[in-house]
């Protein structure tokens, strides 16, 4: 197989642990990176992607962060889309009534009102520490400066998150894309952004989606896996991601992406 671009999700896909790539993965990326652009595509914030870029020696390539909402190349902004602050304020009002906490992300800043088991897991997984301050204060500052939000993380009980999912589908779907990460977590990105739109935006004039191979595991990878030249899901992927892919490889813990690269690229 010959592809000009390799795009990979991180968590649950390229990462063999919660916050790092294996030496096997690094060796396989090093083997192909001089003939194939390797693009990291993630819901993560930039600084929790760039340390992995550096580990693999691919810093010269763009990164697609926040599910395509913010794309950077060597620190320069190539694309920037945010959730309107007014919609975020409206969502926050609903979340307060349902005891759901918000994590707010903008560029390389992450704000939460307090720590929790979920927040501590995020710190460990992404190697980034948030700023702790009341959410209403963060939102008020951003409202005064008319600043949008790149990503919202909603954290609550399964019951409350179930109920909020319905509200998001009916009242906020015109401005936001929401992805259920697990029973107690929803991640929200701007409506116009996706991993696929991010990939399209970094294609050179002479490149097409058919020349892209992509790896993923979750709901927000489905469109990407289905639309590129060749989509590969890891064996631990959700059913929907496997159905969208052309091939299923080993699990992330078994270095499935690296093994596929070794066997086929």
Backbone as JSON, one array per atom type, in Angstrom:
{
  "sequence": "XXXXXXXXXXXXXXXXXXXXXXXXXXXXXXXXXXXXXXXXXXXXXXXXXXXXXXXXXXXXXXXXXXXXXXXXXXXXXXXXXXXXXXXXXXXXXXXXXXXXXXXXXXXXXXXXXXXXXXXXXXXXXXXXXXXXXXXXXXXXXXXXXXXXXXXXXXXXXXXXXXXXXXXXXXXXXXXXXXXXXXXXXXXXXXXXXXXXXXXXXXXXXXXXXXXXXXXXXXXXXXXXXXXXXXXXXXXXXXXXXXXXXXXXXXXXXXXXXXXXXXXXX",
  "N": [[0.83, -1.19, 0.0], [0.51, 2.21, -0.85], [0.51, 5.38, 0.4], [0.13, 8.91, 0.55], [-0.38, 10.32, 2.84], [-0.71, 9.68, 6.28], [-3.09, 9.51, 8.71], [-3.85, 9.64, 12.12], [-5.86, 8.94, 14.92], [-5.44, 9.44, 18.47], [-5.94, 8.69, 21.43], [-6.81, 5.52, 22.54], [-6.17, 4.49, 20.11], [-3.57, 5.13, 18.51], [-2.0, 5.43, 20.77], [-0.49, 3.28, 23.04], [-0.53, 3.16, 25.73], [-2.14, 5.12, 28.31], [-1.09, 7.65, 27.88], [1.06, 7.67, 26.08], [3.11, 6.7, 23.24], [4.35, 3.59, 21.95], [7.71, 2.23, 21.77], [7.93, 0.59, 19.58], [5.95, 1.62, 17.91], [7.04, 4.18, 17.45], [9.33, 3.44, 16.02], [8.23, 2.39, 13.66], [6.85, 4.59, 12.63], [9.04, 6.23, 12.18], [10.2, 4.81, 10.12], [8.57, 5.25, 7.91], [8.11, 8.0, 7.71], [9.55, 9.71, 6.05], [8.58, 9.46, 3.53], [5.89, 9.56, 3.78], [3.45, 11.73, 4.95], [2.77, 12.16, 8.34], [0.05, 12.7, 10.25], [-1.33, 13.8, 13.21], [-4.47, 13.39, 14.62], [-6.91, 14.54, 16.65], [-9.13, 14.82, 19.52], [-7.9, 16.15, 21.48], [-6.22, 18.96, 23.14], [-3.81, 21.29, 21.71], [-1.19, 21.25, 23.08], [-1.18, 18.78, 24.29], [-0.87, 17.13, 22.23], [1.42, 17.84, 20.84], [3.65, 16.99, 22.31], [3.7, 14.32, 21.79], [4.03, 14.33, 19.06], [6.68, 15.28, 18.99], [7.98, 13.12, 20.21], [7.82, 11.28, 18.17], [9.17, 12.48, 16.15], [7.98, 14.14, 14.2], [7.46, 16.83, 13.98], [7.36, 18.74, 11.96], [5.03, 18.58, 10.6], [1.47, 19.4, 10.26], [-0.88, 19.59, 13.06], [-4.03, 18.28, 13.95], [-6.27, 19.42, 16.05], [-8.77, 19.32, 18.71], [-10.84, 17.89, 17.39], [-10.7, 18.89, 14.78], [-11.29, 21.59, 15.02], [-9.24, 23.36, 15.59], [-6.34, 23.86, 13.88], [-2.93, 23.5, 13.63], [0.35, 24.38, 12.48], [3.59, 23.98, 13.16], [3.13, 25.71, 15.3], [1.78, 27.81, 14.09], [-1.4, 29.09, 13.29], [-3.55, 27.41, 11.2], [-6.19, 26.87, 10.77], [-9.21, 27.82, 12.39], [-11.93, 27.39, 14.36], [-14.71, 28.07, 16.42], [-17.03, 27.39, 19.15], [-19.84, 29.41, 19.53], [-19.89, 31.88, 22.12], [-22.3, 32.61, 23.29], [-23.98, 30.38, 22.96], [-22.58, 28.57, 24.51], [-22.87, 29.68, 27.04], [-25.65, 29.38, 27.36], [-25.83, 26.6, 27.39], [-24.37, 26.09, 29.71], [-26.08, 27.08, 31.7], [-28.17, 25.2, 31.64], [-26.72, 22.93, 32.37], [-25.95, 23.53, 35.0], [-28.37, 23.29, 36.34], [-28.67, 20.57, 36.2], [-26.63, 19.44, 37.54], [-24.22, 19.0, 36.18], [-20.88, 19.21, 35.3], [-18.61, 21.46, 33.64], [-15.84, 21.31, 31.43], [-13.75, 23.6, 29.95], [-12.24, 24.52, 26.93], [-9.8, 26.34, 25.2], [-7.65, 27.18, 22.65], [-4.54, 26.57, 24.02], [-5.44, 26.46, 26.61], [-7.13, 25.24, 29.48], [-9.95, 25.03, 31.43], [-11.47, 24.31, 34.53], [-13.93, 23.99, 37.14], [-13.42, 22.65, 39.5], [-11.48, 19.96, 40.93], [-11.71, 16.45, 40.13], [-12.32, 12.91, 39.89], [-12.48, 12.37, 37.17], [-11.26, 14.65, 36.06], [-8.67, 14.39, 37.12], [-7.89, 12.06, 35.83], [-7.81, 13.01, 33.23], [-5.74, 14.86, 33.41], [-3.58, 13.12, 33.87], [-3.67, 11.55, 31.53], [-3.28, 13.39, 29.43], [-1.15, 14.96, 30.12], [-1.38, 17.6, 30.86], [-2.2, 20.38, 32.91], [-5.12, 21.84, 34.3], [-6.57, 25.18, 34.62], [-7.99, 26.18, 37.61], [-11.01, 27.56, 38.27], [-14.18, 29.14, 38.99], [-16.69, 28.19, 36.7], [-18.54, 30.05, 35.72], [-17.16, 32.43, 35.96], [-15.01, 32.12, 34.17], [-16.5, 31.94, 31.76], [-17.73, 34.46, 31.76], [-15.56, 36.19, 31.44], [-14.68, 35.41, 28.88], [-16.96, 36.04, 27.46], [-17.0, 38.84, 27.68], [-14.8, 39.42, 26.13], [-15.61, 38.42, 23.79], [-14.94, 35.78, 22.97], [-14.8, 32.6, 21.51], [-15.3, 29.03, 22.09], [-13.22, 26.18, 21.9], [-13.58, 23.53, 22.64], [-15.85, 21.67, 24.65], [-16.12, 19.85, 27.59], [-18.33, 17.74, 29.1], [-19.28, 16.62, 32.23], [-20.79, 14.25, 34.29], [-23.31, 12.34, 36.09], [-24.38, 9.11, 34.84], [-27.16, 9.05, 34.4], [-27.84, 11.81, 34.32], [-26.26, 12.65, 32.18], [-27.37, 11.12, 30.14], [-29.9, 12.35, 29.91], [-29.11, 14.93, 29.16], [-28.01, 14.45, 26.68], [-30.19, 14.17, 25.0], [-31.22, 16.76, 25.05], [-29.11, 18.16, 23.86], [-29.24, 17.13, 21.27], [-31.64, 18.16, 20.37], [-31.78, 20.96, 20.94], [-29.29, 22.16, 20.57], [-27.97, 21.26, 18.35], [-27.56, 22.65, 15.98], [-25.39, 24.26, 16.31], [-23.41, 22.8, 17.54], [-21.37, 19.84, 17.61], [-21.74, 16.79, 19.22], [-20.17, 14.22, 21.11], [-20.39, 11.14, 22.59], [-18.27, 10.08, 24.9], [-18.05, 8.26, 27.0], [-20.16, 6.65, 29.48], [-20.45, 8.73, 31.31], [-19.53, 11.05, 30.21], [-19.45, 13.65, 27.84], [-18.18, 15.02, 24.87], [-17.85, 18.1, 23.21], [-17.78, 19.83, 20.16], [-17.26, 22.5, 17.72], [-19.89, 22.88, 15.32], [-19.25, 22.98, 12.59], [-16.83, 21.72, 12.37], [-14.8, 18.79, 12.03], [-13.01, 15.68, 12.2], [-12.64, 14.78, 9.62], [-13.1, 17.13, 8.07], [-10.93, 18.58, 8.96], [-8.78, 17.07, 7.97], [-9.23, 17.37, 5.22], [-8.65, 20.08, 4.98], [-5.9, 20.25, 5.24], [-4.84, 19.07, 3.06], [-2.7, 19.14, 0.26], [-2.76, 20.97, -2.89], [-2.37, 19.07, -4.93], [-3.08, 16.7, -3.75], [-5.41, 14.12, -2.74], [-8.28, 12.77, -0.96], [-8.25, 10.05, -1.43], [-5.64, 9.35, -1.24], [-5.06, 9.09, 1.38], [-4.56, 7.3, 4.36], [-6.19, 6.24, 7.27], [-6.48, 5.91, 10.84], [-8.49, 4.81, 13.58], [-10.81, 4.73, 16.43], [-13.21, 5.49, 17.65], [-16.52, 7.08, 17.97], [-16.21, 9.67, 16.89], [-14.4, 9.18, 14.92], [-15.57, 7.86, 12.86], [-16.65, 9.06, 10.45], [-14.27, 9.95, 9.28], [-12.87, 7.5, 8.9], [-14.55, 6.25, 7.08], [-14.41, 7.88, 4.84], [-11.85, 8.38, 3.81], [-9.07, 7.23, 1.71], [-8.34, 4.69, 2.67], [-9.5, 3.14, 5.49], [-8.71, 2.21, 8.8], [-9.57, 0.41, 11.62], [-8.85, -0.09, 15.07], [-8.81, -3.14, 17.04], [-10.09, -2.81, 19.45], [-11.93, -0.91, 18.96], [-15.05, 0.93, 18.73], [-18.12, -0.56, 17.61], [-19.32, 0.83, 15.49], [-17.16, 2.23, 14.38], [-15.56, 0.13, 13.45], [-17.24, -0.91, 11.49], [-17.21, 1.17, 9.67], [-14.67, 1.13, 8.7], [-12.12, -0.11, 6.4], [-10.55, -2.15, 7.17], [-9.65, -4.1, 10.07], [-7.34, -3.88, 12.64], [-4.91, -5.0, 15.1], [-5.42, -4.4, 18.66], [-5.09, -1.19, 20.38], [-3.43, -1.5, 22.61], [-1.95, -3.6, 21.81], [-0.35, -2.47, 19.97], [-1.54, -1.92, 17.47], [-1.72, -0.08, 15.26], [0.98, 0.38, 14.59], [1.73, -2.24, 13.95], [0.15, -2.71, 11.7], [1.25, -0.81, 9.97], [3.83, -1.86, 9.72], [3.29, -4.3, 8.45], [2.0, -3.6, 6.06], [2.71, -1.1, 4.92]],
  "CA": [[0.0, 0.0, 0.0], [1.24, 3.47, -0.9], [-0.33, 6.54, 0.71], [0.92, 10.11, 0.8], [-0.68, 10.85, 4.18], [-1.24, 8.79, 7.31], [-3.74, 10.26, 9.78], [-4.22, 8.74, 13.2], [-6.37, 9.31, 16.23], [-4.48, 9.13, 19.52], [-6.44, 7.9, 22.55], [-7.46, 4.29, 22.15], [-5.76, 4.09, 18.77], [-2.11, 5.13, 18.36], [-1.37, 5.31, 22.09], [-0.58, 1.93, 23.62], [-0.89, 3.41, 27.12], [-3.05, 6.27, 28.37], [-0.49, 8.93, 27.51], [2.32, 7.57, 25.33], [3.25, 5.74, 22.16], [5.38, 2.59, 22.23], [8.94, 2.31, 20.97], [7.61, -0.09, 18.32], [5.22, 2.61, 17.1], [8.01, 5.19, 17.03], [10.22, 2.87, 14.99], [7.49, 2.25, 12.41], [6.63, 5.95, 12.12], [10.33, 6.68, 11.65], [10.48, 4.09, 8.88], [7.76, 5.75, 6.77], [7.82, 9.43, 7.77], [10.26, 10.46, 5.0], [7.8, 9.37, 2.3], [4.47, 9.69, 4.11], [3.17, 12.71, 6.01], [2.06, 11.57, 9.46], [-0.75, 13.76, 10.86], [-2.06, 13.39, 14.4], [-5.83, 13.94, 14.55], [-7.38, 14.21, 17.99], [-9.98, 15.77, 20.27], [-7.04, 16.78, 22.48], [-5.71, 20.3, 22.93], [-2.53, 21.22, 21.02], [0.0, 20.88, 23.85], [-1.21, 17.36, 24.63], [-0.55, 16.42, 20.99], [2.76, 18.18, 20.35], [4.71, 16.19, 22.97], [3.72, 13.04, 21.08], [4.68, 14.68, 17.79], [8.12, 15.35, 19.23], [8.44, 11.75, 20.48], [7.9, 10.54, 16.91], [9.99, 13.23, 15.21], [7.16, 14.6, 13.06], [7.04, 18.2, 14.33], [7.22, 19.62, 10.8], [3.7, 18.4, 10.02], [0.37, 20.0, 11.03], [-1.68, 18.78, 13.98], [-5.47, 18.57, 13.92], [-6.72, 19.32, 17.44], [-10.19, 19.61, 18.98], [-11.68, 17.31, 16.33], [-10.67, 19.72, 13.57], [-11.63, 22.99, 15.26], [-8.01, 24.16, 15.61], [-5.27, 23.18, 13.17], [-1.68, 24.26, 13.76], [1.57, 23.87, 11.85], [4.72, 24.63, 13.83], [2.6, 26.77, 16.14], [1.0, 28.77, 13.32], [-2.8, 28.69, 13.12], [-3.99, 27.21, 9.82], [-7.66, 26.88, 10.77], [-9.69, 28.1, 13.73], [-13.38, 27.47, 14.46], [-15.1, 27.95, 17.82], [-18.43, 27.39, 19.54], [-20.19, 30.77, 19.98], [-19.94, 32.0, 23.57], [-23.71, 32.68, 23.72], [-24.46, 29.01, 23.06], [-21.91, 27.95, 25.65], [-23.55, 30.22, 28.23], [-26.96, 28.74, 27.45], [-25.6, 25.22, 27.81], [-23.93, 26.11, 31.11], [-27.27, 27.27, 32.53], [-28.84, 23.9, 31.71], [-25.85, 22.0, 33.1], [-26.01, 23.85, 36.42], [-29.62, 22.72, 36.87], [-28.61, 19.11, 36.19], [-25.41, 19.02, 38.26], [-23.21, 18.57, 35.22], [-19.74, 20.14, 35.3], [-18.03, 21.76, 32.33], [-14.45, 21.62, 31.17], [-13.73, 24.52, 28.82], [-10.94, 24.52, 26.25], [-9.56, 27.34, 24.17], [-6.22, 27.08, 22.31], [-3.85, 25.68, 24.95], [-5.96, 26.7, 27.96], [-8.18, 24.33, 29.93], [-10.51, 25.55, 32.67], [-12.5, 23.56, 35.24], [-14.28, 24.64, 38.4], [-12.86, 21.89, 40.63], [-10.92, 18.68, 40.53], [-12.56, 15.27, 40.27], [-11.64, 11.72, 39.36], [-12.41, 12.53, 35.72], [-10.26, 15.67, 35.78], [-7.36, 13.82, 37.41], [-7.58, 11.13, 34.72], [-7.47, 13.83, 32.06], [-4.4, 15.39, 33.67], [-2.63, 12.02, 33.67], [-3.68, 11.1, 30.14], [-2.85, 14.42, 28.47], [0.03, 15.65, 30.66], [-1.71, 19.03, 30.93], [-2.94, 20.75, 34.11], [-6.08, 22.91, 34.02], [-6.74, 26.31, 35.54], [-9.18, 25.99, 38.41], [-11.78, 28.74, 38.62], [-15.6, 28.92, 38.73], [-17.0, 28.22, 35.28], [-19.23, 31.3, 35.34], [-16.14, 33.48, 35.83], [-14.35, 31.88, 32.88], [-17.41, 32.3, 30.68], [-17.94, 35.91, 31.78], [-14.36, 36.8, 30.83], [-14.7, 35.13, 27.45], [-18.07, 36.82, 26.89], [-16.56, 40.23, 27.59], [-13.83, 39.51, 25.05], [-16.25, 37.79, 22.62], [-14.11, 34.64, 22.59], [-15.49, 31.33, 21.41], [-14.74, 27.87, 22.79], [-12.84, 25.12, 20.97], [-14.12, 22.24, 23.07], [-16.49, 21.6, 25.96], [-16.23, 18.51, 28.14], [-19.43, 17.68, 30.05], [-19.04, 15.52, 33.17], [-21.88, 14.08, 35.23], [-23.76, 10.96, 36.27], [-24.93, 8.51, 33.62], [-28.55, 9.48, 34.24], [-27.87, 13.21, 33.9], [-25.68, 12.73, 30.84], [-28.4, 10.58, 29.23], [-30.9, 13.39, 29.7], [-28.52, 16.05, 28.44], [-27.8, 14.04, 25.29], [-31.43, 14.47, 24.27], [-31.3, 18.22, 24.92], [-28.11, 18.56, 22.87], [-29.72, 16.76, 19.94], [-32.8, 18.96, 19.96], [-31.66, 22.41, 21.11], [-27.95, 22.7, 20.31], [-27.34, 20.55, 17.23], [-27.23, 23.55, 14.88], [-24.13, 24.95, 16.61], [-22.44, 21.94, 18.2], [-21.29, 18.39, 17.44], [-21.48, 16.16, 20.5], [-19.7, 12.84, 21.03], [-20.45, 10.45, 23.89], [-17.0, 9.36, 25.11], [-18.43, 7.12, 27.83], [-21.46, 6.87, 30.12], [-20.5, 9.93, 32.15], [-18.74, 12.11, 29.57], [-19.75, 14.09, 26.48], [-17.28, 16.04, 24.34], [-18.56, 18.95, 22.26], [-16.94, 20.6, 19.24], [-18.05, 23.33, 16.82], [-20.67, 22.12, 14.34], [-18.63, 22.95, 11.25], [-15.54, 21.03, 12.4], [-14.74, 17.35, 12.22], [-11.69, 15.18, 11.82], [-12.58, 14.75, 8.16], [-12.92, 18.49, 7.55], [-9.56, 18.94, 9.28], [-7.9, 16.41, 7.0], [-9.42, 18.04, 3.92], [-8.04, 21.42, 4.98], [-4.42, 20.19, 5.19], [-4.42, 18.47, 1.8], [-2.07, 20.02, -0.73], [-3.58, 21.0, -4.11], [-2.21, 17.86, -5.75], [-3.45, 15.53, -2.96], [-6.83, 13.82, -2.59], [-8.6, 11.88, 0.16], [-7.9, 8.67, -1.78], [-4.24, 9.12, -0.91], [-4.97, 9.14, 2.84], [-4.93, 6.16, 5.19], [-6.51, 6.77, 8.59], [-6.69, 4.94, 11.92], [-9.33, 5.34, 14.63], [-11.49, 3.76, 17.3], [-14.39, 5.99, 18.35], [-17.59, 7.68, 17.17], [-15.75, 10.84, 16.13], [-13.52, 8.73, 13.86], [-16.35, 7.11, 11.87], [-16.69, 9.78, 9.18], [-12.91, 9.93, 8.75], [-12.55, 6.15, 8.44], [-15.39, 5.92, 5.95], [-14.26, 8.79, 3.7], [-10.49, 8.43, 3.25], [-8.76, 6.15, 0.78], [-8.35, 3.4, 3.37], [-9.7, 3.33, 6.92], [-8.35, 1.06, 9.64], [-9.98, 0.49, 13.02], [-8.19, -1.02, 15.99], [-9.78, -4.16, 17.44], [-10.82, -2.31, 20.61], [-12.79, 0.19, 18.5], [-16.5, 0.76, 18.78], [-18.7, -1.29, 16.48], [-19.55, 1.77, 14.39], [-15.87, 2.52, 13.75], [-15.15, -1.07, 12.71], [-18.09, -1.02, 10.3], [-16.83, 2.23, 8.73], [-13.3, 0.91, 8.24], [-11.84, -1.15, 5.41], [-9.79, -3.23, 7.8], [-9.48, -4.03, 11.52], [-6.02, -4.34, 13.06], [-4.81, -5.34, 16.51], [-5.84, -3.34, 19.59], [-4.07, -0.17, 20.67], [-2.47, -2.05, 23.58], [-1.09, -4.53, 21.07], [0.35, -1.65, 18.97], [-2.18, -2.28, 16.22], [-1.36, 0.83, 14.17], [2.37, 0.08, 14.21], [1.77, -3.56, 13.3], [-0.41, -2.55, 10.36], [2.27, -0.11, 9.19], [4.92, -2.82, 9.44], [2.85, -5.37, 7.54], [1.36, -3.17, 4.82], [3.16, 0.18, 4.36]],
  "C": [[0.87, 1.25, 0.0], [0.27, 4.63, -0.67], [0.58, 7.73, 1.0], [0.77, 10.62, 2.23], [-1.22, 9.75, 5.07], [-1.8, 9.66, 8.43], [-4.15, 9.3, 10.88], [-4.78, 9.48, 14.4], [-5.33, 8.89, 17.27], [-5.05, 8.18, 20.58], [-7.23, 6.68, 22.08], [-7.05, 3.76, 20.81], [-4.23, 4.0, 18.67], [-1.4, 4.93, 19.69], [-1.57, 3.91, 22.65], [-0.81, 1.99, 25.13], [-1.79, 4.64, 27.13], [-2.42, 7.56, 27.86], [0.8, 8.83, 26.7], [2.22, 6.54, 24.22], [4.39, 4.79, 22.5], [6.61, 2.83, 21.37], [8.74, 1.63, 19.62], [6.9, 0.87, 17.38], [6.17, 3.68, 16.58], [8.9, 4.67, 15.91], [9.5, 2.75, 13.65], [7.16, 3.61, 11.78], [7.92, 6.48, 11.5], [10.65, 6.04, 10.31], [9.75, 4.7, 7.68], [7.68, 7.27, 6.67], [8.52, 10.26, 6.69], [9.53, 10.39, 3.66], [6.3, 9.54, 2.51], [4.3, 10.74, 5.2], [2.33, 12.05, 7.1], [1.37, 12.7, 10.24], [-1.51, 13.19, 12.05], [-3.39, 14.14, 14.45], [-6.55, 13.55, 15.83], [-8.38, 15.23, 18.51], [-9.16, 16.52, 21.32], [-6.71, 18.22, 22.13], [-4.31, 20.22, 22.34], [-1.36, 20.72, 21.86], [0.0, 19.42, 24.3], [-1.08, 16.49, 23.38], [0.92, 16.63, 20.63], [3.87, 17.38, 21.06], [4.81, 14.81, 22.32], [4.32, 13.21, 19.68], [6.19, 14.64, 17.93], [8.69, 13.97, 19.47], [8.66, 10.99, 19.18], [8.7, 11.28, 15.84], [9.24, 13.71, 13.99], [6.65, 16.03, 13.29], [6.83, 19.11, 13.13], [5.82, 19.55, 10.19], [2.63, 19.08, 10.86], [-0.18, 19.03, 12.07], [-3.13, 19.24, 13.87], [-5.99, 18.33, 15.32], [-8.2, 19.64, 17.56], [-11.1, 19.11, 17.87], [-11.78, 18.19, 15.1], [-10.96, 21.18, 13.78], [-10.4, 23.9, 15.23], [-6.89, 23.34, 14.97], [-4.04, 24.07, 13.19], [-0.56, 23.58, 12.97], [2.75, 24.66, 12.4], [4.27, 25.83, 14.64], [1.76, 27.8, 15.42], [-0.41, 28.23, 13.1], [-3.13, 28.6, 11.63], [-5.52, 27.27, 9.71], [-8.14, 27.02, 12.2], [-11.21, 28.29, 13.71], [-13.77, 27.26, 15.92], [-16.62, 27.86, 17.98], [-18.77, 28.8, 20.03], [-20.37, 30.82, 21.5], [-21.39, 32.04, 24.08], [-24.3, 31.28, 23.88], [-23.84, 28.28, 24.25], [-22.55, 28.41, 26.96], [-24.91, 29.56, 28.44], [-26.82, 27.29, 27.9], [-25.19, 25.14, 29.27], [-25.12, 26.26, 32.06], [-28.02, 25.95, 32.72], [-28.03, 22.91, 32.56], [-25.87, 22.28, 34.6], [-27.25, 23.25, 37.06], [-29.55, 21.21, 37.0], [-27.34, 18.56, 36.84], [-24.39, 18.38, 37.32], [-22.12, 19.63, 35.15], [-19.16, 20.29, 33.89], [-16.52, 21.87, 32.43], [-14.41, 22.45, 29.91], [-12.32, 24.62, 28.24], [-10.9, 25.62, 25.2], [-8.06, 27.42, 23.91], [-5.54, 26.13, 23.29], [-4.26, 25.92, 26.4], [-7.12, 25.76, 28.25], [-8.64, 24.8, 31.3], [-11.57, 24.59, 33.23], [-12.74, 24.24, 36.59], [-13.65, 23.95, 39.6], [-12.28, 20.59, 40.1], [-11.94, 17.57, 40.77], [-11.77, 14.08, 39.74], [-11.46, 11.85, 37.85], [-11.33, 13.54, 35.33], [-8.85, 15.13, 36.02], [-6.94, 12.82, 36.34], [-7.13, 11.91, 33.49], [-6.07, 14.43, 32.21], [-3.34, 14.33, 33.39], [-2.52, 11.66, 32.2], [-3.06, 12.1, 29.19], [-1.59, 15.18, 28.88], [-0.14, 17.17, 30.66], [-2.51, 19.28, 32.2], [-3.89, 21.91, 33.79], [-5.9, 24.1, 34.96], [-8.05, 26.1, 36.28], [-9.81, 27.34, 38.75], [-13.25, 28.47, 38.31], [-15.93, 29.11, 37.24], [-17.68, 29.52, 34.86], [-18.26, 32.46, 35.2], [-15.41, 33.35, 34.5], [-15.23, 32.35, 31.73], [-17.66, 33.8, 30.61], [-16.77, 36.64, 31.13], [-14.38, 36.61, 29.32], [-15.84, 35.88, 26.76], [-17.67, 38.27, 26.7], [-15.59, 40.45, 26.44], [-14.35, 38.91, 23.75], [-15.39, 36.64, 22.07], [-14.94, 33.36, 22.56], [-14.72, 30.22, 22.11], [-14.4, 26.78, 21.77], [-13.43, 23.77, 21.34], [-14.75, 22.4, 24.44], [-16.53, 20.14, 26.37], [-17.29, 18.54, 29.24], [-19.28, 16.43, 30.91], [-20.18, 15.43, 34.17], [-22.21, 12.62, 35.44], [-24.32, 10.43, 34.95], [-26.36, 9.0, 33.36], [-28.64, 10.92, 33.74], [-27.32, 13.39, 32.49], [-26.65, 12.17, 29.79], [-29.42, 11.65, 28.88], [-30.37, 14.56, 28.89], [-28.29, 15.71, 26.97], [-29.02, 14.38, 24.44], [-31.57, 15.97, 24.03], [-30.31, 18.72, 23.86], [-28.6, 18.27, 21.46], [-30.84, 17.67, 19.45], [-32.54, 20.46, 19.95], [-30.31, 23.0, 20.7], [-27.29, 22.13, 19.06], [-26.96, 21.46, 16.07], [-25.88, 24.23, 15.07], [-23.03, 24.02, 17.12], [-22.52, 20.5, 17.7], [-20.98, 17.79, 18.81], [-21.12, 14.69, 20.31], [-19.72, 12.24, 22.43], [-19.18, 9.62, 24.04], [-17.21, 8.13, 25.97], [-19.74, 7.48, 28.54], [-21.58, 8.2, 30.84], [-19.81, 11.14, 31.51], [-19.22, 12.37, 28.15], [-18.73, 15.15, 26.08], [-18.01, 16.78, 23.22], [-17.55, 19.77, 21.45], [-17.83, 21.49, 18.38], [-18.71, 22.5, 15.72], [-19.94, 21.95, 13.02], [-17.31, 22.18, 11.22], [-15.72, 19.53, 12.6], [-13.33, 16.9, 11.87], [-11.55, 15.14, 10.3], [-12.38, 16.14, 7.57], [-11.5, 18.97, 7.82], [-8.57, 18.34, 8.29], [-8.01, 17.08, 5.63], [-8.67, 19.37, 3.86], [-6.52, 21.39, 4.9], [-3.92, 19.5, 3.92], [-3.77, 19.51, 0.9], [-2.89, 19.95, -2.02], [-3.51, 19.72, -4.93], [-2.63, 16.59, -5.02], [-4.97, 15.36, -2.89], [-7.03, 12.9, -1.39], [-8.24, 10.43, -0.14], [-6.46, 8.33, -1.43], [-3.98, 9.14, 0.6], [-5.37, 7.8, 3.43], [-5.13, 6.69, 6.6], [-6.8, 5.64, 9.58], [-7.54, 5.57, 13.02], [-10.04, 4.27, 15.43], [-12.87, 4.2, 17.79], [-15.4, 6.62, 17.39], [-17.1, 8.83, 16.31], [-14.72, 10.48, 15.06], [-14.28, 8.11, 12.69], [-16.34, 7.78, 10.5], [-15.33, 9.76, 8.5], [-12.58, 8.57, 8.17], [-13.31, 5.8, 7.18], [-15.0, 6.69, 4.68], [-12.87, 8.83, 3.08], [-10.26, 7.25, 2.31], [-8.8, 4.78, 1.41], [-8.45, 3.67, 4.87], [-9.41, 2.07, 7.69], [-8.8, 1.32, 11.07], [-9.15, -0.47, 13.84], [-9.25, -1.98, 16.54], [-10.58, -3.77, 18.68], [-11.79, -1.19, 20.26], [-14.26, -0.13, 18.72], [-17.0, 0.11, 17.49], [-18.86, -0.39, 15.26], [-18.26, 2.1, 13.64], [-15.38, 1.33, 12.93], [-15.95, -1.22, 11.42], [-17.73, 0.02, 9.24], [-15.48, 1.97, 8.08], [-13.22, -0.16, 7.15], [-11.19, -2.37, 6.03], [-9.75, -3.0, 9.31], [-8.12, -4.62, 11.86], [-6.05, -4.73, 14.53], [-5.24, -4.17, 17.38], [-4.72, -2.32, 19.8], [-3.02, -0.7, 21.63], [-1.53, -3.06, 22.95], [-0.35, -3.81, 19.93], [-0.19, -1.9, 17.57], [-1.83, -1.39, 15.04], [0.05, 0.52, 13.67], [2.47, -1.26, 13.49], [1.22, -3.49, 11.89], [0.59, -1.84, 9.45], [3.38, -1.07, 8.78], [4.52, -3.82, 8.37], [2.45, -4.86, 6.16], [1.93, -1.88, 4.19], [4.68, 0.21, 4.17]]
}
